[in-house]
Amino acid sequence: MALRQTLSAAPALASRRRAFPGEDESYTKARKSLLSEEIDLRRRMTRVAEQRRQLPPGPLMKDYRFKDANGAELGLAELFGDHDTLVTYFWMYGPDRERPCPMCTNWLGAVNGNGNDIKQRVALKILGRSPVERQKALAQERGWQALDFVQTVGDDYVRDFRLLNADGSENPALAVFKRNGSGTRLFWKSEMTAEMADPGQDPRDAPDIASLWSILDLTPAGRGADWYPSLEY
């Protein structure tokens, strides 16, 4: 077993920070303290990622059915292509919605920019209840070219993953699957529900997976109260 390297204390690393010309002493002190916390956060994120990779095999998946852009009906295992890992995102753009969820749309816009790079390592599919043609029309409107859309066939997938509510509204879902000799298994699914949000906080995952949230959190005003994206500006 490889020995874990002893890490320097975060405050000691933060003390190596070099001040900018004209920097006030109070800013220097506060910035070093914050840098120490940021180093600890980075380490915590690394530990969480390691713990995620060490998850035992998840449940075996049913042969959920989907329809691709060519009209072919495919099973979940066929969405992997040549990869052994499949990353999926179910977005809130069902047949009863006139327009898609702005938050889902914002997130997919960012993923589209990295889509071809992501697909070098894993399969990436965007799932929706609307016909593929409708999903692709929205993609064309947004200028997305690196995302592959498929339609869920039947309600088995959305029911088992609790993506369709009794009132017909939908829930988004980021899920990762692993394929090997024993079949297709769930590796990880985002499971931070709205009920798990802290008081006064927007429901979201940790670490934040949306660049909009992350970048606004770097600013003096943060996200504020009116940060939610719009489909049109």
MIDRENLO-546016 format. One record per residue: residue in three letters; x, y, z of N, C-alpha, C in turn. Coordinates in steps of 0.001 Angstrom, whole numbers, plus 500000, padded with zeros to 6 digits. Example, Ala and Ser with C-alpha at 12.3 -4.5 7.8 and 13.67 -1.06 7.14 Angstrom:
ala513190494310507800512300495500507800513200496700507800ser512850497750507080513670498940507140512900500030507870
//
This chain:
met500848498812500000500000500000500000500886501241500000ala500589502177499117501385503391499039501167504259500279leu502235504810500768502150505681501928501632507049501513arg500711507594502309500183508917502033501210509966502445gln501497510870501550502490511894501822501961512880502856thr502817513239503791502439514219504807502369515600504160leu501251516264504365501030517569503753501421518684504716ser501957519741504156502263520917504964500964521551505438ala501002522155506609499812522808507135499380523937506206ala498078524083506048497557525098505145498025526509505506pro498026526893506790498506528247507106499973528451506704ala500783527398506817502185527529506432502308527764504925leu501505527069504144501524527298502703501013528692502362ala499963529115503054499391530431502783500362531556503124ser501259531282504077502226532312504468503220532616503362arg503286531763502341504202531994501232503634532996500225arg502407533407500439501787534364499519502569535672499484arg502702536240498296503394537508498110502378538624497925ala502534539684498685501588540795498636501742541581497335phe500667542202496903500704543081495749501183544472496168pro501760545222495252502202546589495577501039547427496099gly501277548134497200500258549005497773499194548282498568glu499407547014498834498402546233499561498360546626501020asp497150546843501526496968547210502924497227546003503825glu497767546279505024498104545190505951496872544380506335ser495727545049506478494506544330506850494070543379505727tyr494265543817504465493937542943503341494880541746503321thr496171541999503539497159540919503541496800539851504561lys496456540296505766496126539350506834494868538554506487ala493842539263506011492574538586505695492750537645504501arg493555538080503527493732537252502331494513535988502642lys495503536066503518496245534871503915495341533902504668ser494493534443505519493565533584506251492613532883505291leu492105533648504309491220533060503315491950532030502468leu493195532315502091493976531381501282494176530062502015ser494380530136503302494506528915504105493229528090504033glu492079528758504121490799528057504020490615527471502624glu491049528193501594490930527709500226491793526465500005ile492964526438500610493823525257500514493155524070501200asp492573524316502376491848523246503066490658522757502231leu489966523694501577488828523321500733489288522463499565arg490389522845498938490928522053497832491233520633498292arg491817520505499465492159519182499988490907518382500308arg489908519053500843488651518370501137488000517873499855met488022518701498811487461518292497525488198517081496971thr489511517049497142490301515909496677489934514647497439arg489755514776498754489381513609499563488007513089499168val487073513993498916485729513580498508485775512862497160ala486580513377496228486710512733494921487309511337495067glu488295511191495951488893509876496188487868508921496798gln487089509428497740486066508595498376485010508173497364arg484662509064496449483693508734495407484223507608494523arg485494507690494153486071506659493277486150505306493964gln486107505283495285486211504026496032484850503420496370leu483782503981495815482462503409496058482427501949495601pro481780501079496360481624499692495895480674499652494707pro480589498513494008479693498426492847478262498798493214gly477653499641492409476277500054492638475298499021492103pro474008499336492157473001498364491713473072498121490214leu472749496902489830472629496573488410471436497314487822met471613497828486625470573498614485980469686497751485100lys468438498168484994467535497551484036467971497918482623asp467375497273481670467650497599480271466743498761479859tyr466995499925480477466195501099480154466314501408478664arg465222501911478092465178502132476658465222503619476332phe465889503924475237466051505300474783465962505330473257lys465704506514472707465660506701471266466688507762470891asp467556507445469926468608508384469564468180509273468399ala469116510103467922468802511085466881468438510433465562asn468814509166465360468484508446464128467164507689464222gly466509507811465380465246507111465567465395505685466042ala466635505251466280466870503876466735466606503768468227glu466001502672468640465777502422470057466981501670470619leu467534502183471696468743501630472291468528501330473763gly469280500337474261469301500074475686470362500925476355leu470303500984477673471262501799478415472700501425478083ala472990500138477982474355499688477707474859500189476360glu473952500385475425474363500833474086474726502310474048leu474374503064475092474721504478475122476194504696475443phe476888503652475892478294503772476254479205503928475033gly478773503402473890479658503403472733480889502568473019asp482083503122472784483339502406473015483891502609474418his483177503341475259483674503644476607483096502678477633asp483738502614478789483205501798479884482507502648480936thr482502503961480745481846504880481662480915505788480870leu479736506017481429478724506845480787478263507920481764val478390509174481354477886510306482128476604510788481473thr475539510900482255474254511332481715473724512520482502tyr472967513348481816472243514427482493470823514431481965phe469877514279482871468461514362482513468024515796482724trp467624516453481601467241517847481766465736518022481702met465287519109482307463863519366482488463316520047481223tyr463045519213480220462473519698478969461520518640478444gly460515518335479277459536517328478906458575517838477856pro457761516960477298456845517336476220455801518356476639asp455536518486477934454523519436478397455105520826478663arg456422520968478580457051522263478813457152523031477490glu456720524289477518456867525117476325458323525453476079arg459073525724477170460491526044477082461219525240478156pro462489524945477966463219524142478943463535524926480203cys463939524214481215464361524828482471465575525733482219pro465548527007482639466702527890482427467972527407483097met467849526794484288469046526311484981469664525138484233cys468830524199483778469345523081482982470012523602481718thr469375524586481081469898525139479838471237525813480072asn471340526566481161472600527228481480473709526212481703trp473403525150482442474421524141482736474858523422481460leu473910523092480616474253522388479385475078523266478455gly474842524576478476475655525467477667477117525398478050ala477379525336479357478765525223479820479356523862479465val478566522801479611479051521461479292479318521326477799asn478485521959476978478708521908475538480099522415475174gly480546523457475856481863523997475568482991523027475846asn482728522052476729483730521045477063483359519659476554gly482249519587475800481717518288475421482696517397474684asn483379517935473666484299517104472891485478516638473731asp485934517478474658487029517071475536486576515979476502ile485362516113477031484831515106477954484704513759477255lys484242513786476004483978512540475281485250511823474835gln486396512436475041487643511706474833487838510626475895arg487226510823477072487423509915478205486201509056478515val485018509637478362483793508930478747482701509231477727ala481666508406477733480477508704476936479664509767477665leu479050510657476901478267511753477475476947511841476714lys475852511662477425474529511706476808473603512600477625ile472803513384476902471799514228477527470439513572477309leu469739513300478397468479512581478346467313513544478548gly466244513312477810465053514128477976463812513356477590arg462665513791478085461408513122477765460812513622476456ser461282514768475972460804515277474694461447514494473547pro460783514458472385461404513824471215462776514426470940val463675513604470416465040514065470154465028515275469229glu464127515273468254464076516383467303463804517698468019arg462949517658469016462632518878469783463828519318470619gln464523518354471205465704518685471992466800519279471101lys466991518688469930468024519167469028467691520538468460ala466414520836468288466024522161467810466420523224468822leu466252522920470099466678523855471128468193523986471137ala468893522857470939470347522890470881470832523778469738gln470171523676468599470540524508467458470299525977467767glu469203526252468449468898527630468842469996528206469743arg470541527359470611471560527816471558472970527739470987gly473122527116469830474450526986469243475260525835469793trp474588524851470394475283523687470948475602522709469823gln476821522234469791477224521285468752477898520034469305ala478190520004470596478970518894471150478159517986472067leu476847518165472097476016517362472988475182516367472191asp475072515148472713474291514083472086473023513863472904phe471877514042472270470594513945472955469909512619472651val469255512069473669468425510883473487467133511080474267gln466104510402473821464790510484474455464551509249475300thr464029509449476493463639508303477305462389507673476681val462352506347476646461213505611476112460474504984477286gly459212505323477424458472504863478593458888505639479832asp458371505238480976458630505977482216459481505202483220asp460016504041482818460798503252483772461975504044484326tyr462734504658483437463932505386483889463555506557484783val462628507391484339462285508578485126461604508195486442arg460868507092486442460220506659487676461243506115488666asp462125505232488197463099504615489098464083505643489662phe464408506668488881465336507692489344464623508900489940arg463307508779490130462486509801490784462642511162490101leu462489511163488793462670512380487999461345513001487565leu460237512303487789458922512807487396458030512846488626asn457549514034488954456719514220490140455246513966489830ala454460513823490884453039513500490713452299514577489934asp452749515829490038452070516913489333452564517091487899gly453437516192487442453950516264486080455232517056485929ser455658517729486994456925518457486932458094517471486982glu459261517951486594460425517078486482461534517518487429asn462456516608487674463662516883488440464871516585487561pro465911517409487621467111517115486847467911516008487522ala468810515386486793469620514323487398470921514150486632leu472012514247487353473332513914486832473673512530487365ala473900511577486477474158510202486889475283509612486057val476099508787486716477249508153486072477096506641486187phe477305505953485065477157504502485024478486503862484611lys478680502630485072479888501866484769479480500545484134arg480181500172483073479889498917482382481088497992482468asn480833496738482876481896495727482889481267494370482618gly482012493317482907481529491979482600480272491581483333ser479985492227484447478793491876485224477559492646484780gly477711493550483822476574494327483347476797495819483554thr475710496548483504475755497994483685475280498333485087arg476107499060485807475783499424487179475801500942487356leu474988501395488284475053502794488689476332503006489483phe477140503967489077478340504318489840478039505417490841trp477399506488490378477101507629491261475982508440490655lys475131508973491498474087509901491076474040511059492054ser473845512245491547473656513401492424472420513172493284glu472584513272494587471469512967495480471241514047496525met471748515255496300471451516360497207470130516979496779thr469054516578497439467725517069497103467485518433497748ala466397519067497356466054520377497914465863520310499429glu465417519148499912465213519001501358466524519015502129met467647518813501435468951518788502090469645520139502065ala469011521147501455469627522472501381469669523107502767asp470741523836503030470844524567504288469940525795504250pro469465526257505408468568527421505445469179528623504728gly468371529233503869468821530408503152469743530127501987gln469961528854501674470876528476500597470090527899499423asp470598528143498214470009527500497044470332526010497069pro469370525152496734469681523719496615470724523521495528arg471790522824495857472836522585494865473769521499495367asp474630521045494472475587520012494822476850520642495398ala477699519795495911479009520230496381480036519221495900pro481092519636495207481322521035494831480353521488493756asp480184522812493652479290523341492629479752522883491248ile478821522434490441479170521908489118478825522885488009ala478299524058488347477919525033487333478858526226487388ser479408526599486241480349527716486218479672529026486589leu478381529179486303477674530404486670477734530619488171trp477393529576488927477435529698490382478852529992490856ser479789529200490344481165529279490831481787530646490557ile481558531184489361482162532473489023481519533601489811leu480195533592489943479553534638490722479979534589492186asp480278533393492686480731533276494077482110533885494281leu482834534195493207484138534849493326484020536365493411thr482817536888493210482634538335493127482229538927494477pro482411540250494654482077540878495941480623540691496360ala479698540756495399478278540641495746477799539198495778gly478646538277495335478217536889495293477085536688494300arg476247535699494563475139535430493656473986536400493838gly473837536934495043472712537819495290471393537073495253ala470307537815495089468974537209495127468372537018493743asp468993537572492715468395537521491382469373536960490353trp470092535923490746471165535387489903470701534322488922tyr469481533827489077469028532737488221469073533157486754pro469507532272485872469665532628484458468323532739483740ser468363533370482594467198533509481735467498532838480389leu466453532451479697466645531873478374466903532946477324glu466549534181477648466731535277476706467202536519477443tyr468055537303476771468542538555477330468410539648476283
//
